[in-house]
Amino acid sequence: MPSLWEPISQELSRIGSLASPPLTAAAVLGALTALVAGILFYTTKSTDNDIYEPPEKVVLKVEELWHYPIKGLGGIKLDKGTLGPNGFEDDRTFCLQKIHRDAETGEIKVWETMYSGFHFGMVLFQAIVEDREKGPHGASITVTRTGTENPEPKQFKWTGKSAHQIRFPLRPDIKTMDKVYLDLHGSATDAYDMGKEVSDWFSGYLGFETKVMYIGTNSRIVRGSGAPNSDLAVAKRAPVTAPLRRLIPAFLKTPTERITFHDIGQYLVVTKESNDQVSSRFSEGINMDIHKFRPNIIVSGAPAAYDEDYWARIVFPGHLKMDFGGTCWRCQAITVDQSTGQKAEGETGEVWKKLMKDRRVDKGWKYGPVFGKYSYTGLKDIGREINVGDEAVLTMRIKQRPIFDWPLPKAAIAAFSG
């Protein structure tokens, strides 16, 4: 393997041999080009050989696709998923915020991002997208309350007559909306308040003041090494050249991946084989509902349960590459009965504890089990599609499980520790 400095030193020697007068602009440009090229070349390599091509071809099949326009609410099954800059288009572009006000002044003290693992009742709201044929700016979201107070909990399409439904644009006009700065897990963004009518509708069911926020075209950066193109991920792959990477102008680097109101990554991929293994922990006849893991992509064909822990890249038709980051640590959302909004009775309500026995395998997250893996697609593939039934080939694996290193605030660690 050539030395790190070989292409760089060769170019610098060439420039040094140029005759006086002092170096020309072209020569300096040549040196800088060689420097950048050398650094970029070596930072794409894994110095510890952790990433490798599997010896046998593994073909996976896309069984289901899902997106969740409103974080924590019931998801929407897709026939095809269109790739956006931060995951599937319109995935988790809205979130609910529990509002904490000062008792004396009435001013908002805390904006608390709501998760179905803490607020089980969130599963009693089902969102659907209507009028897709009008395009994303003409489409709307209809949310239906599916609790016992609704006599027609399975009527998800907008009727215009039910107090248990509300509708608003899939991509609202933010010009007249109040802007708020929100921080999720130490990764912040500007977001926009959907207004009093929407807020009051959700608040009435949840029993406390709730605001619905829209992210618009904003996004949040993926922190830690979970994003394949983050500085920390590159540094782990090529620690020798990591200090030199700082010399590269930002416009020459592949940008770090970004997300909307996702927790950690753009897509969550889970396998049927792993879910079957979870079901095997229950008594005969009881199966784990794979949708409780809130996946974006469900695949079959993994060579073993939890094999996805070691996936680095899969390739869909048309050479569409999807790179993997970290595993997904699980909260109490997987224990919820989707029909009652309460912790499930019996064995399925204990699934988190069952997984704690042998799925607490991420050395960076000792507080709970992991299931599924986060993944990312490139900006060059925006607008392309993944379809149900597509086959994807596993082209790259890793030898060791990734280690979670997103620098979470202490309060977040405490909240998600079971």
N, C-alpha and C positions, 0 to 999 in steps of 0.2 A: 504494500500500500504506500503511495507516495507521501512524503512528509507534508504536514500542514502548510509549511512555508514555501514549499517548492515552487508552485506557480507564482506566488507573490514575489519571492526573492529573485526569480528569473526576470520578472518584469522590472523590478527595481534595479537590477544589475544592468539591464539593457538601457534604462533611462540614465543611469549613472555614467555610462560610457559615451553619452551624447556629448558632442563638442560644446565648448562655451560659445556664446554667452549662456547665462543661467537658463534653467529648464523652461521650456515653452509651455503654454497652456495645454497644448495637445499631449505633451509628455506627462504632465501632471494628471490629466484626465485619464491617460492610459494606465498610470500607476493606480489611481483610485479604482478604475474599472477592474483591474486585476485583483486588487485587494477585496473588493466587494464580491467578485466572482469566486474567489478562493473561500471566503467565509461562507457564502451561500452554499457552495458545494459541500463543504464539510459539515455544516449544520443540518444538512438533510440526511446525514448518515448517523447510524446508531453505533457509537463507539463501543458499547458493551454487547453488541450483537443480540440485544433482547428481542428485536423484531426479526421475524424470519418467514419464509414462504413454507406453507405446510407441504409435507411430502405427498399427501394424497388430496385429490380434488374433493371438496365438500360443496355440494349444491343445496342451497336453501330455497324454500318457497315462501312467498309472501301470502299469508293466510288472511290477515285482516289489517286494515289501516284505520287510524283514529286521529281526530284532532279535538281540541277542547278550547273553543273560543273564550270561554270564561273559566279562569283557573278554579279548580276545585269542584265545578259543577259537572253534571252528567255530560259525557262525551258524545261525539257525533261520528258514526261509522261512515267511512269513505270507500268509494270504488277506486278512486285514484287520489293521490296526494300531490299537490303542486308545490315544488320547492320554492321557498322564499329566501330572503337573506338571513333569516334567523330560525329556520326550521320550516315545517309546512306552513303555507300561507294561512294567516289569521288564527294560528295556534296560540292560545293563551295571550291574546292581545287585551283582554279585560281581566281585572281582578277585583275582589271584594276587600274592602278595608273596614275593620272595626274601629270606630272613632272613640277615643278617650279624651274627655274634656275636663278642664279645670273646674272644680265644683263652684268656685267663687266667680271667676271671670267668664266662664263659658267658652274660653278659647280652647282650640284643639291642642292637646299636649302630646298625644301619640297617635300615629297612623299605624295600625296593626294589620299586616297582611294576613288574610284568612286562608287557612288550609283545612281540607276536609279531615285531616288526621287530628285536628284539635277541635274543629267545629263539625261534628258528625252530621248535623242537620243540613249541611250544604249538599249532601247527596240527594236530598228531596227536591232539588231543582233540576229540571231537564231542559237543556238548551238545544235548539235546532236552528239551522240556517234556511231561510226561505227566500224565494225570488232570486236564486242564483243565476237564472237566465238573464237577469238584468245587469249582470256584472257585479264585481265586488262593491262598487259604490252605490249600486241600486239594491243590493241584497239586504236582508234584515235578519236579526236574531230574535226568535221568539223563545221566551223562558216560561215554563209551566211549573207551577208548584205541584208536586206529586204526593203531598202528604194527605192524611185522612180528611182534612178540611175541604179537599177538592173532590166533588162527586164524580168528576170525569178525569182522573189522574193520568189516563193514557191518551187523552186528546192533546197531542203535542202541537198540531198545526194551529195557527192563529185563527180564532173564531171571531174576535172583536166583541164578544159578549161575556166572557168570563173574567171575573175579578181575580182569578187565580192565574192569569197570564199577563205578561207585559212584553212589549215589542220595541226594539230600537235598532238603528242602522248598524250593519256589520262594520262599516267604516264611517263613523260619524264625522261631521265637519267640526273641526276643533276651534274654529275662529272665535266662537262665542263661549267657549268652555273655559272654566278656571283651571289654571295650571298649578300642579303640585309636584314637589320633589319627593320621590319615594325611594327608599332604600330597602332592598331585599337581599339578605345575606351579605351585606357589605358591598353589593353592586347596585348602583343607583341609576335613576333615570327620571326625566320629567314625564308626568302623566296628566291626564285631563279628566276632571270631574264630570260624570254623566248627568248630574243635576238632581234636583229635589224629587221629581216624580219617580225616577228610577230608585233613588235612595230610599224614599219612603216605602215603596213597594217591598223591597227586600227587608228593610228594618221591621216592618210589621210582622213578618214571619219569624225573623231571627230573635226578636225581643230586645234588640239594642240598635243604636244608630250605626248604620252601615252605608258606606258610599261605594259606588261602582266607578272604577277608574279605567280609562282607555289609554293605551300607550302610544297610539298613533304610529308615526314612522320612527319613533325613538327606539332605543334598544339598550341592553345592559351587557357589559363585558363579562366573559367567562373568566373567573379568577382561578389561580392555581395552575396546575399542569394538565387539567382535564381537557382543555381545548388543544388540539394537535398543533396549532400554529402559535400558541402563546410563547412568550419568551422563556417561561419556566419549563414548558414542555420541550422546547428546542434545547435548552440548557441541559436537561436530563439526558437527551439523546446524544448530545455532543458537548460535554462539559469543557473540553479543552478550548473550543472556539467560542464559548458563550460570552466571555468578556469582549471579544472582537466584534460580536454581533451588534454591540452598542454603537459601533462606528458606522453601521449601515444606515443611511437615511430612511426615515419611516416609509416614504413612498416606494421604496424598493423591497420592503418586506411584505410577505403575505400577512394581512391583518389578522389579529387574534379573533377567533370566532365570537359572535355575539348572540344574545337571546332576548326574548321578550319577558313575560312574567313566568317563564319556566323556572324551576328551582336551580338546576345546575347545567343542563345541556339542551341541545336543540331537539333531538329525538330520543325517545326511550325505546329500545329494542328488547323484546322478550321472546323466549322460545317456548314452543309447545312442550318440548321435552323437559324443560325445567319446571314448568307448571305441573306436568304429570307427576314429577317427583314430589312436588309439594302435596299434591292430592294423595299420594301414597302414604303420607303421614297420618291421614285420617282413617276412620273406620270404613269398611267396605260400603260402597254406595254413596260416599260423600266426596265431592270434588271441589277443588279450589276454583273460584271464579277468576279467570285470568284477567278480566277487565278491572278487578280491584287494584291491580298494579298500575293502572292508568297508562298503558303503553301507547305509543304512536304506531309501532310496527310489530306485528306478531308474525313470527316465522316458524316453520317446521323444517326438519332435516338436520338439526344439530346432531353431531355424532354421540353426544352424551349430555346429560343434565348438567347445567351450569358451565358448559363448554364456552359459552359466550364471555365468561370472565376473561378469557385469553384471546379474544378476537381483536385484531388491529384494523382490518379493512375488509369490506365486502364490496363487490362490484356488480351493479345491476346492468340490465340490457342497455346497450349504447355506451358502454364503458363509463357509466355513472358511478363514481367512487364515493363510498361512505366510510369515513374514518372514525374509529372509536376512541373514547376517552375513558372516563372512570365508570365504576359500577354504581348502581343506584342504591343508596341506603334507604331503608324503609321505615315509615312511621306507622302510627296506629290506624291509618286510613284503610289498611288491608284487613282490618278486623270488623269493619262496619257492615251492618245489614243494610243493603241498598234500598230495601222496601220500608224500613222503619226509621232510618237515620239514627239508630242506636247500635251499640256494640252487639255483634251477632251472638246468639245463644249457642251453646254447645262447642264442638271442636273448632269450627271455622272462626269463632271469636277468639280462639287461642293460637291462631296461626303465627302471629308475631313471636310468641314465646316458643313455639315449635321451631321456628327458623333460627331463633337465638342459639339453639343447641349446637349448630354446626355451620351456620351461614354468617357468623360474625368474623368474616375472613379478610376484611379490608384493614390493613395495619394502621391506616390513617383515620379510621372511624371505628373505635372500639365500643361504641355505645349501642349499636344495633346491627341487625342482619342486613345483607344486601341481596338484591334480586333484580336482574336486568342490567342493561348497560347503555350508557349515553353515547350518542354518535352525532356526526356532523357532516354536512356537505359543503362544497366550495361555492364561492360567489359566482364562478363561471357557469354554474349549473342552475342558476335562478331561472325559474320558468319551466324547467323540465319536470317530468312526472314519474312517480313510482305507482305501479298498478297492482291491485290484488291479482294474484296468480303469477306475478313476475318471479323469475328465478334469479338468485344472486349467488355469486361464487365467492367463497371465503379465500382471499388471496394472501392475507398477511395475518400472522399470529404473534403473540408475545409469550415469553417464557415465564414471566412473573406477573401476578395480578397487579393492576395499577394501585397506587397508594393515594388516598384522598388527601389533598393538601390545600384545598380552598380555605383561605384564612377567615373562618367564620367568627363572628362576634360571640363572646361568651354566653350571652343571653340566648342566642340561636342554638348553641350546643346544648344548653340546659333544656330548652324547649323540645328538642328533637331526640332526647336521650331516653325516650320511652315513658 
